[in-house]
Amino acid sequence: MKSVNMLDAKNSLSRLVAAAVDGEDIVIANRGKPVVRLVPVHASETNTGSALAAWLTQNPAPVSRTRSAADIEAQLQENRDAWA
């Protein structure tokens, strides 16, 4: 674990971020007391189909916005017929 003070972190932020991305544990201290840890953000963990499915399960559409499969098919057919 690498610990740096605020001033050093400010002056070498790019280097510290690169080290954190490479897996090094970086802690920033204020007056000797650890206050922040730099950790990399992995986009692949948040932009997955399973993450989206989990979010949709936790945040379902309001009942007023849900339609049956038959209603959706009827709307699609109506739209197709309008273009014919």
C-alpha angles and dihedrals in degrees: 000000000000118000122195132176123242096260093050090046091052092050096046105028095132092054092046093049090050090050091050091050088052089056102262116142107240121188123185116209132200112210090341095309115113110239108158138031121202113222130170121250113227109208092194090066093058101035100060132116091240091053090051092047090050091050092049090049090053093042108037122183115265114268089245089061099049121095133186121252089250091055091050092048091049091051091048092049091048090052092048091050090051090059095048 
